[in-house]
Amino acid sequence: MLRWIRFVLGVGVMAAGVALNGCSSSDQSQLDEEKEPHFVLGKGRVNAMDYQGAIEAFEQSLEANPHSAAAHFELGWLYDEKVPDPAAAIYHYGQYLQLHPNADNAEVIQQRIYSCKQRLAKDVLPLPSAPAAQQQLENQAEQIRQLQDEVNKWRAYYASQLAAAKTNASSLANATVPPTPGQAAQNVTVPAGSASASRLASPATVARPRTHTVVAGETAAGIARKYGVKLSALEEANPDMNPARIRVGQVLNIPST
């Protein structure tokens, strides 16, 4: 019986020793990583706020020990908060968790990785703010409305010109035939579709109304001089015209001289 009690106590002591050795092995490994000369140099540069120099030192520490979870953690933190590089921070945080999956701060590191991914996406795909996008849409809508107004004005102008041309052709169909010697003048109605009407309404015999479309830099007085008419005559031909403020694209009727 005494032998059995000794055996059980021996097994318990061995199990406790194995557990203690396992914990101390993990702790010892981390301590060894932090004692690596380049790692110590990196920590000193962090304290001196030489963050770029600290990054170089921790990268040298990784060259000496590629499995240093502590060096990966320090690099992830530096790239996350001191020398912003979200992609590098994500990489080193991930390597830290891969080498130290049961770390006490694993949940915090996962949150930092998510934050770095958000920053990286924002840098790659910048999106306009909602107010800016709304303002842009409103500006485009206003431009479309102005263009539609211009189109409607031009349509109305061409319709009026077409109606005037039809009126002129209709009046020319009822032409006065010049008298021959010894005869009085006669009013002869010529069918609109006849050859005589075509001759009477030909461009050589019909005075077409003249118009001018205002371009940038022109003035009413300059347009009058260009066509050899008086400014007052130009104003009479265009009752809606304001001589002091003619608009680019405005169509003016040019009176005959």
Backbone as CSV, one residue per row, in Angstrom:
resi,resn,N_x,N_y,N_z,CA_x,CA_y,CA_z,C_x,C_y,C_z
1,MET,0.840,-1.202,0.000,0.000,0.000,0.000,0.876,1.254,0.000
2,LEU,1.900,1.247,0.774,2.805,2.379,0.831,3.486,2.594,-0.516
3,ARG,3.816,1.463,-1.186,4.444,1.562,-2.505,3.494,2.216,-3.498
4,TRP,2.219,1.880,-3.428,1.214,2.459,-4.350,1.074,3.969,-4.118
5,ILE,1.067,4.399,-2.884,0.959,5.836,-2.582,2.168,6.579,-3.139
6,ARG,3.363,5.988,-3.000,4.556,6.631,-3.535,4.485,6.769,-5.056
7,PHE,3.931,5.742,-5.717,3.825,5.766,-7.184,2.896,6.893,-7.647
8,VAL,1.727,7.037,-6.967,0.770,8.089,-7.339,1.371,9.470,-7.128
9,LEU,2.046,9.657,-5.984,2.686,10.948,-5.718,3.753,11.267,-6.755
10,GLY,4.493,10.243,-7.184,5.543,10.459,-8.183,4.966,10.900,-9.515
11,VAL,3.844,10.245,-9.913,3.201,10.624,-11.189,2.706,12.067,-11.126
12,GLY,2.090,12.465,-9.992,1.597,13.838,-9.840,2.708,14.855,-9.949
13,VAL,3.826,14.552,-9.295,4.962,15.477,-9.340,5.502,15.607,-10.746
14,MET,5.543,14.514,-11.497,6.043,14.552,-12.868,5.117,15.384,-13.763
15,ALA,3.788,15.209,-13.585,2.829,15.961,-14.398,2.948,17.456,-14.125
16,ALA,3.072,17.800,-12.842,3.217,19.211,-12.485,4.498,19.784,-13.073
17,GLY,5.542,18.984,-13.072,6.812,19.449,-13.628,6.723,19.687,-15.117
18,VAL,6.017,18.777,-15.832,5.853,18.945,-17.282,5.082,20.215,-17.587
19,ALA,3.988,20.455,-16.818,3.171,21.660,-17.036,3.982,22.921,-16.795
20,LEU,4.747,22.902,-15.704,5.550,24.077,-15.392,6.609,24.314,-16.451
21,ASN,7.182,23.232,-16.967,8.210,23.355,-17.999,7.621,23.912,-19.283
22,GLY,6.348,23.499,-19.607,5.697,23.995,-20.815,5.467,25.487,-20.737
23,CYS,4.943,25.973,-19.646,4.697,27.401,-19.476,5.997,28.174,-19.510
24,SER,6.962,27.656,-18.794,8.216,28.390,-18.735,8.910,28.374,-20.089
25,SER,8.702,27.295,-20.894,9.318,27.224,-22.217,8.791,28.334,-23.116
26,SER,7.463,28.559,-23.078,6.863,29.621,-23.898,7.356,30.988,-23.464
27,ASP,7.351,31.186,-22.134,7.821,32.470,-21.612,9.299,32.672,-21.939
28,GLN,10.062,31.588,-21.829,11.497,31.687,-22.085,11.754,32.031,-23.544
29,SER,10.928,31.461,-24.448,11.090,31.747,-25.874,10.868,33.219,-26.155
30,GLN,9.832,33.800,-25.565,9.564,35.221,-25.762,10.685,36.075,-25.198
31,LEU,11.197,35.660,-24.028,12.297,36.414,-23.432,13.534,36.362,-24.311
32,ASP,13.774,35.195,-24.920,14.928,35.063,-25.805,14.778,35.969,-27.022
33,GLU,13.555,36.064,-27.575,13.322,36.936,-28.722,13.592,38.394,-28.358
34,GLU,13.178,38.801,-27.173,13.338,40.193,-26.764,14.776,40.521,-26.363
35,LYS,15.594,39.476,-26.156,16.997,39.714,-25.815,17.875,39.794,-27.059
36,GLU,17.336,39.477,-28.203,18.114,39.533,-29.446,18.628,40.960,-29.639
37,PRO,19.907,41.161,-29.958,20.503,42.512,-29.989,19.759,43.511,-30.862
38,HIS,19.332,43.100,-32.045,18.621,44.039,-32.922,17.258,44.410,-32.342
39,PHE,16.629,43.451,-31.664,15.344,43.748,-31.032,15.540,44.787,-29.930
40,VAL,16.579,44.593,-29.107,16.865,45.551,-28.031,17.146,46.929,-28.620
41,LEU,17.887,46.957,-29.737,18.185,48.233,-30.394,16.892,48.903,-30.894
42,GLY,15.984,48.082,-31.447,14.715,48.622,-31.924,13.891,49.232,-30.806
43,LYS,13.852,48.563,-29.631,13.110,49.107,-28.493,13.716,50.435,-28.022
44,GLY,15.030,50.513,-28.069,15.681,51.757,-27.675,15.344,52.894,-28.631
45,ARG,15.271,52.588,-29.926,14.927,53.624,-30.897,13.459,54.043,-30.775
46,VAL,12.615,53.116,-30.392,11.211,53.484,-30.150,11.132,54.478,-28.999
47,ASN,11.881,54.186,-27.918,11.879,55.101,-26.769,12.422,56.473,-27.150
48,ALA,13.344,56.497,-28.140,13.901,57.766,-28.603,13.043,58.398,-29.696
49,MET,11.912,57.764,-30.012,10.975,58.227,-31.041,11.608,58.259,-32.444
50,ASP,12.629,57.402,-32.647,13.199,57.209,-33.976,12.501,56.000,-34.594
51,TYR,11.277,56.233,-35.089,10.442,55.111,-35.504,10.952,54.446,-36.781
52,GLN,11.472,55.225,-37.713,12.007,54.608,-38.930,13.235,53.759,-38.602
53,GLY,14.082,54.279,-37.708,15.230,53.486,-37.286,14.815,52.236,-36.532
54,ALA,13.742,52.332,-35.735,13.246,51.163,-35.012,12.761,50.092,-35.989
55,ILE,12.091,50.521,-37.067,11.630,49.553,-38.078,12.815,48.806,-38.679
56,GLU,13.876,49.534,-39.008,15.065,48.884,-39.573,15.654,47.873,-38.585
57,ALA,15.680,48.228,-37.305,16.254,47.321,-36.305,15.405,46.064,-36.147
58,PHE,14.082,46.200,-36.095,13.219,45.023,-35.933,13.252,44.138,-37.178
59,GLU,13.414,44.750,-38.355,13.543,43.924,-39.565,14.843,43.138,-39.543
60,GLN,15.915,43.735,-39.000,17.170,43.002,-38.830,17.018,41.892,-37.795
61,SER,16.177,42.153,-36.795,15.923,41.114,-35.797,15.222,39.919,-36.440
62,LEU,14.318,40.197,-37.390,13.635,39.110,-38.105,14.600,38.347,-39.005
63,GLU,15.579,39.057,-39.557,16.578,38.356,-40.365,17.375,37.385,-39.500
64,ALA,17.642,37.804,-38.277,18.374,36.928,-37.359,17.497,35.792,-36.857
65,ASN,16.204,36.072,-36.641,15.270,35.054,-36.148,13.929,35.240,-36.857
66,PRO,13.718,34.578,-38.020,12.483,34.758,-38.800,11.224,34.368,-38.037
67,HIS,11.344,33.627,-36.943,10.184,33.175,-36.176,9.949,34.035,-34.936
68,SER,10.470,35.230,-34.924,10.312,36.104,-33.757,8.929,36.772,-33.797
69,ALA,8.012,36.240,-32.999,6.677,36.836,-32.927,6.748,38.241,-32.352
70,ALA,7.670,38.467,-31.409,7.794,39.773,-30.778,8.200,40.835,-31.789
71,ALA,9.138,40.491,-32.709,9.568,41.452,-33.733,8.425,41.764,-34.691
72,HIS,7.645,40.740,-35.063,6.485,40.969,-35.947,5.469,41.889,-35.266
73,PHE,5.253,41.688,-33.975,4.301,42.535,-33.262,4.757,43.994,-33.264
74,GLU,6.041,44.212,-32.961,6.558,45.580,-32.916,6.454,46.242,-34.294
75,LEU,6.749,45.509,-35.354,6.648,46.066,-36.700,5.194,46.360,-37.064
76,GLY,4.281,45.464,-36.687,2.867,45.715,-36.953,2.388,46.977,-36.258
77,TRP,2.801,47.153,-35.012,2.402,48.351,-34.247,2.980,49.616,-34.857
78,LEU,4.239,49.557,-35.270,4.883,50.739,-35.868,4.218,51.127,-37.186
79,TYR,3.959,50.151,-38.036,3.322,50.445,-39.325,1.857,50.838,-39.152
80,ASP,1.278,50.466,-38.045,-0.125,50.800,-37.779,-0.265,52.227,-37.257
81,GLU,0.604,52.619,-36.340,0.390,53.871,-35.625,1.476,54.928,-35.824
82,LYS,2.696,54.535,-36.148,3.780,55.512,-36.180,4.255,55.850,-37.596
83,VAL,4.398,54.860,-38.432,4.795,55.073,-39.833,3.715,54.423,-40.692
84,PRO,2.614,55.137,-40.923,1.412,54.512,-41.502,1.677,53.750,-42.803
85,ASP,1.425,52.457,-42.750,1.481,51.579,-43.922,0.539,50.414,-43.612
86,PRO,-0.771,50.581,-43.884,-1.755,49.563,-43.474,-1.447,48.175,-43.997
87,ALA,-0.953,48.071,-45.236,-0.669,46.752,-45.803,0.438,46.055,-45.018
88,ALA,1.512,46.788,-44.679,2.607,46.198,-43.909,2.144,45.838,-42.500
89,ALA,1.300,46.692,-41.904,0.795,46.405,-40.560,-0.030,45.116,-40.568
90,ILE,-0.891,44.949,-41.573,-1.703,43.727,-41.663,-0.815,42.501,-41.763
91,TYR,0.237,42.586,-42.569,1.137,41.428,-42.739,1.798,41.041,-41.419
92,HIS,2.395,42.016,-40.735,3.143,41.685,-39.511,2.210,41.279,-38.374
93,TYR,1.036,41.900,-38.270,0.060,41.453,-37.271,-0.336,39.991,-37.543
94,GLY,-0.546,39.675,-38.824,-0.936,38.305,-39.170,0.147,37.300,-38.836
95,GLN,1.413,37.665,-39.106,2.523,36.771,-38.768,2.634,36.583,-37.257
96,TYR,2.379,37.649,-36.519,2.417,37.547,-35.053,1.378,36.547,-34.555
97,LEU,0.156,36.632,-35.072,-0.889,35.708,-34.626,-0.615,34.282,-35.085
98,GLN,0.011,34.155,-36.246,0.330,32.811,-36.725,1.400,32.152,-35.845
99,LEU,2.365,32.934,-35.397,3.425,32.393,-34.546,3.005,32.311,-33.086
100,HIS,2.001,33.115,-32.699,1.581,33.166,-31.296,0.050,33.150,-31.245
101,PRO,-0.584,32.042,-31.704,-2.047,32.005,-31.850,-2.807,32.160,-30.541
102,ASN,-2.212,31.821,-29.426,-2.906,31.883,-28.138,-2.536,33.136,-27.343
103,ALA,-2.108,34.161,-28.045,-1.687,35.384,-27.363,-2.871,36.021,-26.630
104,ASP,-2.590,36.615,-25.488,-3.646,37.260,-24.707,-4.274,38.433,-25.456
105,ASN,-3.510,39.065,-26.318,-4.025,40.228,-27.045,-4.491,39.869,-28.457
106,ALA,-4.790,38.601,-28.710,-5.166,38.158,-30.057,-6.419,38.891,-30.556
107,GLU,-7.408,39.084,-29.687,-8.639,39.754,-30.098,-8.377,41.214,-30.465
108,VAL,-7.532,41.852,-29.699,-7.187,43.250,-29.999,-6.457,43.342,-31.335
109,ILE,-5.545,42.407,-31.580,-4.804,42.407,-32.846,-5.753,42.205,-34.018
110,GLN,-6.742,41.339,-33.883,-7.716,41.134,-34.950,-8.471,42.434,-35.256
111,GLN,-8.811,43.166,-34.215,-9.489,44.455,-34.418,-8.593,45.457,-35.144
112,ARG,-7.298,45.464,-34.809,-6.377,46.368,-35.490,-6.219,45.975,-36.958
113,ILE,-6.198,44.682,-37.240,-6.118,44.220,-38.634,-7.329,44.703,-39.419
114,TYR,-8.510,44.602,-38.817,-9.734,45.061,-39.484,-9.678,46.574,-39.742
115,SER,-9.178,47.309,-38.766,-9.061,48.758,-38.931,-8.094,49.111,-40.061
116,CYS,-6.982,48.389,-40.145,-6.015,48.635,-41.216,-6.615,48.314,-42.582
117,LYS,-7.420,47.280,-42.664,-8.068,46.939,-43.937,-9.032,48.041,-44.360
118,GLN,-9.740,48.630,-43.402,-10.640,49.732,-43.718,-9.864,50.933,-44.254
119,ARG,-8.748,51.248,-43.608,-7.938,52.383,-44.078,-7.374,52.110,-45.461
120,LEU,-6.952,50.886,-45.695,-6.392,50.531,-46.988,-7.443,50.653,-48.086
121,ALA,-8.660,50.183,-47.813,-9.740,50.291,-48.794,-10.103,51.742,-49.063
122,LYS,-10.072,52.571,-48.032,-10.397,53.988,-48.200,-9.359,54.689,-49.051
123,ASP,-8.076,54.305,-48.894,-7.019,54.922,-49.698,-7.082,54.485,-51.152
124,VAL,-7.466,53.215,-51.382,-7.503,52.694,-52.749,-8.734,53.173,-53.484
125,LEU,-9.877,53.235,-52.813,-11.137,53.607,-53.449,-11.741,54.797,-52.727
126,PRO,-11.190,55.992,-52.924,-11.783,57.170,-52.280,-13.159,57.469,-52.842
127,LEU,-14.122,57.682,-51.981,-15.492,57.971,-52.398,-15.875,59.380,-51.981
128,PRO,-16.617,60.090,-52.832,-17.041,61.441,-52.447,-18.029,61.391,-51.305
129,SER,-18.011,62.416,-50.486,-18.971,62.478,-49.395,-20.368,62.682,-49.945
130,ALA,-21.367,62.344,-49.145,-22.752,62.453,-49.599,-23.125,63.882,-49.993
131,PRO,-22.789,64.919,-49.185,-23.129,66.287,-49.609,-22.454,66.684,-50.907
132,ALA,-21.185,66.286,-51.094,-20.482,66.632,-52.330,-21.116,65.957,-53.527
133,ALA,-21.497,64.681,-53.373,-22.139,63.971,-54.475,-23.485,64.599,-54.817
134,GLN,-24.240,65.006,-53.786,-25.542,65.642,-54.021,-25.365,66.970,-54.758
135,GLN,-24.350,67.753,-54.356,-24.099,69.036,-55.013,-23.706,68.830,-56.474
136,GLN,-22.914,67.797,-56.724,-22.506,67.500,-58.096,-23.706,67.124,-58.958
137,LEU,-24.614,66.330,-58.415,-25.814,65.954,-59.154,-26.685,67.177,-59.442
138,GLU,-26.799,68.070,-58.466,-27.607,69.268,-58.669,-27.000,70.167,-59.752
139,ASN,-25.674,70.281,-59.767,-25.019,71.093,-60.794,-25.241,70.502,-62.181
140,GLN,-25.153,69.197,-62.284,-25.375,68.553,-63.574,-26.820,68.713,-64.026
141,ALA,-27.759,68.632,-63.091,-29.169,68.812,-63.442,-29.423,70.234,-63.948
142,GLU,-28.789,71.221,-63.319,-28.945,72.614,-63.749,-28.355,72.819,-65.146
143,GLN,-27.211,72.211,-65.422,-26.621,72.316,-66.750,-27.515,71.684,-67.808
144,ILE,-28.117,70.562,-67.475,-29.026,69.906,-68.425,-30.245,70.787,-68.680
145,ARG,-30.749,71.436,-67.627,-31.913,72.304,-67.804,-31.580,73.492,-68.700
146,GLN,-30.400,74.081,-68.505,-29.998,75.207,-69.336,-29.834,74.794,-70.797
147,LEU,-29.241,73.629,-71.014,-29.093,73.139,-72.384,-30.448,72.884,-73.028
148,GLN,-31.401,72.358,-72.255,-32.730,72.101,-72.791,-33.426,73.411,-73.165
149,ASP,-33.222,74.466,-72.354,-33.792,75.775,-72.677,-33.230,76.307,-73.987
150,GLU,-31.923,76.143,-74.180,-31.313,76.602,-75.425,-31.870,75.844,-76.620
151,VAL,-32.034,74.533,-76.462,-32.598,73.736,-77.556,-34.006,74.206,-77.895
152,ASN,-34.806,74.470,-76.861,-36.180,74.936,-77.104,-36.188,76.289,-77.816
153,LYS,-35.265,77.190,-77.453,-35.195,78.490,-78.106,-34.853,78.340,-79.590
154,TRP,-33.886,77.490,-79.877,-33.509,77.288,-81.275,-34.629,76.644,-82.073
155,ARG,-35.339,75.720,-81.462,-36.478,75.102,-82.159,-37.536,76.151,-82.496
156,ALA,-37.819,77.046,-81.507,-38.801,78.093,-81.752,-38.332,79.036,-82.853
157,TYR,-37.045,79.345,-82.875,-36.512,80.241,-83.906,-36.658,79.619,-85.292
158,TYR,-36.262,78.362,-85.436,-36.363,77.716,-86.741,-37.818,77.562,-87.179
159,ALA,-38.715,77.322,-86.226,-40.133,77.224,-86.576,-40.654,78.564,-87.098
160,SER,-40.219,79.678,-86.458,-40.656,80.996,-86.924,-40.084,81.315,-88.297
161,GLN,-38.836,80.917,-88.537,-38.240,81.145,-89.854,-38.948,80.338,-90.927
162,LEU,-39.324,79.108,-90.594,-40.037,78.267,-91.560,-41.409,78.854,-91.867
163,ALA,-42.109,79.344,-90.845,-43.423,79.957,-91.062,-43.304,81.211,-91.912
164,ALA,-42.247,82.018,-91.674,-42.039,83.223,-92.477,-41.758,82.875,-93.927
165,ALA,-40.973,81.834,-94.151,-40.687,81.424,-95.522,-41.952,80.967,-96.243
166,LYS,-42.828,80.251,-95.563,-44.081,79.804,-96.175,-44.980,81.000,-96.492
167,THR,-44.997,81.982,-95.589,-45.809,83.187,-95.821,-45.314,83.951,-97.036
168,ASN,-43.997,84.070,-97.172,-43.434,84.777,-98.324,-43.754,84.051,-99.620
169,ALA,-43.677,82.729,-99.611,-43.982,81.955,-100.819,-45.442,82.107,-101.195
170,SER,-46.347,82.173,-100.188,-47.773,82.314,-100.470,-48.088,83.689,-101.053
171,SER,-47.435,84.747,-100.549,-47.687,86.098,-101.062,-47.162,86.268,-102.476
172,LEU,-46.065,85.573,-102.777,-45.513,85.669,-104.125,-46.351,84.923,-105.145
173,ALA,-47.202,84.029,-104.702,-48.061,83.296,-105.637,-49.083,84.219,-106.290
174,ASN,-49.506,85.306,-105.579,-50.433,86.301,-106.138,-49.610,87.499,-106.611
175,ALA,-49.005,87.385,-107.766,-48.083,88.404,-108.266,-48.787,89.335,-109.241
176,THR,-48.302,90.555,-109.373,-48.807,91.538,-110.350,-47.956,91.446,-111.602
177,VAL,-48.628,91.113,-112.721,-47.922,90.974,-113.997,-47.668,92.353,-114.564
178,PRO,-46.447,92.735,-114.896,-46.161,94.057,-115.448,-46.948,94.275,-116.746
179,PRO,-47.465,95.507,-116.963,-48.247,95.758,-118.184,-47.366,95.794,-119.418
180,THR,-47.951,95.270,-120.482,-47.289,95.385,-121.791,-47.657,96.725,-122.379
181,PRO,-46.924,97.206,-123.350,-47.258,98.494,-123.946,-48.707,98.542,-124.429
182,GLY,-49.452,99.519,-123.997,-50.850,99.691,-124.385,-51.833,98.962,-123.517
183,GLN,-51.362,98.231,-122.467,-52.254,97.470,-121.594,-52.044,97.906,-120.145
184,ALA,-53.107,97.789,-119.363,-53.014,98.103,-117.941,-52.449,96.914,-117.188
185,ALA,-51.910,97.204,-116.028,-51.374,96.121,-115.199,-52.494,95.209,-114.759
186,GLN,-52.232,93.919,-114.695,-53.229,92.905,-114.338,-52.729,92.096,-113.151
187,ASN,-53.671,91.826,-112.253,-53.369,90.925,-111.134,-53.646,89.496,-111.572
188,VAL,-52.655,88.698,-111.624,-52.795,87.323,-112.089,-52.466,86.396,-110.920
189,THR,-53.376,85.477,-110.625,-53.139,84.479,-109.581,-52.418,83.298,-110.174
190,VAL,-51.289,83.026,-109.669,-50.464,81.937,-110.180,-50.521,80.783,-109.194
191,PRO,-50.898,79.603,-109.611,-50.918,78.457,-108.697,-49.549,78.239,-108.059
192,ALA,-49.622,77.882,-106.801,-48.367,77.746,-106.054,-47.437,76.718,-106.644
193,GLY,-47.975,75.681,-107.255,-47.131,74.609,-107.774,-46.746,74.783,-109.217
194,SER,-47.136,75.900,-109.846,-46.849,76.078,-111.267,-45.421,76.513,-111.493
195,ALA,-44.983,76.443,-112.754,-43.630,76.857,-113.097,-43.462,78.345,-112.910
196,SER,-44.531,79.130,-113.173,-44.447,80.581,-113.010,-44.206,80.933,-111.550
197,ALA,-44.934,80.267,-110.645,-44.732,80.523,-109.224,-43.316,80.181,-108.803
198,SER,-42.771,79.109,-109.383,-41.406,78.730,-109.050,-40.431,79.801,-109.484
199,ARG,-40.700,80.372,-110.685,-39.804,81.423,-111.156,-39.923,82.672,-110.286
200,LEU,-41.189,83.005,-109.880,-41.377,84.204,-109.075,-40.752,84.050,-107.676
201,ALA,-40.776,82.851,-107.182,-40.268,82.607,-105.820,-38.834,82.128,-105.799
202,SER,-38.148,82.273,-106.933,-36.756,81.811,-106.994,-35.875,82.689,-106.115
203,PRO,-34.746,82.181,-105.666,-33.857,82.972,-104.794,-33.391,84.265,-105.425
204,ALA,-33.364,84.323,-106.781,-32.876,85.539,-107.435,-33.834,86.687,-107.282
205,THR,-35.156,86.387,-107.059,-36.147,87.462,-107.014,-36.729,87.678,-105.631
206,VAL,-36.459,86.792,-104.655,-37.019,86.902,-103.313,-35.964,87.467,-102.369
207,ALA,-36.297,88.534,-101.694,-35.372,89.118,-100.704,-35.488,88.356,-99.393
208,ARG,-34.462,87.639,-99.065,-34.489,86.832,-97.848,-34.156,87.695,-96.638
209,PRO,-34.834,87.503,-95.512,-34.512,88.282,-94.299,-33.116,87.922,-93.809
210,ARG,-32.389,88.933,-93.362,-31.038,88.696,-92.862,-31.057,88.608,-91.339
211,THR,-30.268,87.708,-90.812,-30.129,87.563,-89.360,-28.653,87.463,-89.013
212,HIS,-28.354,87.699,-87.745,-26.978,87.596,-87.257,-27.012,86.963,-85.860
213,THR,-26.178,85.952,-85.661,-26.070,85.301,-84.348,-24.899,85.904,-83.582
214,VAL,-25.172,86.422,-82.413,-24.165,87.123,-81.622,-23.112,86.138,-81.113
215,VAL,-21.854,86.513,-81.263,-20.746,85.717,-80.721,-20.055,86.524,-79.633
216,ALA,-19.179,85.874,-78.886,-18.502,86.532,-77.764,-17.698,87.735,-78.242
217,GLY,-17.794,88.838,-77.517,-17.026,90.035,-77.802,-17.726,91.038,-78.700
218,GLU,-18.883,90.687,-79.267,-19.589,91.603,-80.155,-20.475,92.562,-79.363
219,THR,-20.693,93.747,-79.968,-21.605,94.734,-79.408,-22.645,95.084,-80.452
220,ALA,-23.739,95.693,-79.992,-24.800,96.073,-80.916,-24.292,97.096,-81.928
221,ALA,-23.513,98.078,-81.464,-22.975,99.089,-82.373,-22.039,98.468,-83.397
222,GLY,-21.218,97.498,-82.963,-20.302,96.842,-83.884,-21.048,96.046,-84.942
223,ILE,-22.139,95.373,-84.546,-22.931,94.604,-85.512,-23.587,95.543,-86.513
224,ALA,-24.086,96.691,-86.042,-24.698,97.670,-86.963,-23.675,98.150,-87.981
225,ARG,-22.449,98.450,-87.535,-21.412,98.893,-88.466,-21.057,97.794,-89.455
226,LYS,-21.035,96.535,-88.969,-20.671,95.424,-89.830,-21.612,95.296,-91.023
227,TYR,-22.910,95.533,-90.789,-23.891,95.390,-91.871,-24.268,96.732,-92.511
228,GLY,-23.617,97.810,-92.069,-23.848,99.102,-92.680,-25.228,99.676,-92.409
229,VAL,-25.745,99.434,-91.220,-27.050,99.971,-90.854,-26.885,100.835,-89.613
230,LYS,-27.873,101.667,-89.380,-27.844,102.509,-88.187,-28.228,101.691,-86.955
231,LEU,-27.671,102.093,-85.823,-27.978,101.399,-84.572,-29.463,101.519,-84.252
232,SER,-30.052,102.684,-84.546,-31.488,102.859,-84.280,-32.325,101.927,-85.141
233,ALA,-31.890,101.705,-86.386,-32.615,100.779,-87.261,-32.500,99.351,-86.747
234,LEU,-31.331,99.008,-86.229,-31.147,97.670,-85.664,-32.035,97.477,-84.449
235,GLU,-32.183,98.520,-83.629,-33.046,98.432,-82.454,-34.505,98.284,-82.862
236,GLU,-34.926,99.011,-83.917,-36.312,98.902,-84.374,-36.603,97.506,-84.906
237,ALA,-35.635,96.898,-85.568,-35.832,95.545,-86.116,-35.820,94.492,-85.021
238,ASN,-35.314,94.839,-83.842,-35.234,93.882,-82.727,-35.774,94.545,-81.468
239,PRO,-37.097,94.653,-81.315,-37.687,95.359,-80.172,-37.256,94.785,-78.822
240,ASP,-36.965,93.470,-78.781,-36.615,92.842,-77.505,-35.132,92.962,-77.182
241,MET,-34.362,93.583,-78.061,-32.919,93.657,-77.852,-32.572,94.778,-76.886
242,ASN,-31.673,94.495,-75.964,-31.111,95.522,-75.085,-29.716,95.825,-75.617
243,PRO,-29.502,96.974,-76.265,-28.210,97.253,-76.909,-27.026,97.144,-75.947
244,ALA,-27.285,97.440,-74.685,-26.175,97.420,-73.720,-25.853,96.018,-73.234
245,ARG,-26.768,95.054,-73.463,-26.558,93.705,-72.923,-27.048,92.647,-73.894
246,ILE,-26.436,92.585,-75.069,-26.788,91.507,-75.985,-26.111,90.231,-75.516
247,ARG,-26.725,89.086,-75.788,-26.265,87.802,-75.269,-25.598,86.980,-76.363
248,VAL,-24.602,86.239,-75.983,-23.967,85.308,-76.918,-25.001,84.267,-77.343
249,GLY,-25.137,84.052,-78.650,-26.121,83.105,-79.173,-27.434,83.775,-79.542
250,GLN,-27.615,85.056,-79.168,-28.851,85.777,-79.497,-28.894,86.034,-81.007
251,VAL,-30.055,85.794,-81.621,-30.222,85.979,-83.063,-30.907,87.332,-83.299
252,LEU,-30.278,88.201,-84.079,-30.772,89.532,-84.356,-31.218,89.632,-85.812
253,ASN,-32.318,90.316,-86.041,-32.786,90.620,-87.390,-32.019,91.835,-87.904
254,ILE,-31.452,91.743,-89.110,-30.695,92.838,-89.708,-31.609,93.559,-90.700
255,PRO,-31.908,94.830,-90.446,-32.785,95.557,-91.369,-32.094,95.812,-92.696
256,SER,-32.915,95.972,-93.737,-32.353,96.286,-95.040,-31.871,97.727,-95.065
257,THR,-30.835,97.989,-95.807,-30.266,99.341,-95.872,-31.094,100.249,-96.761
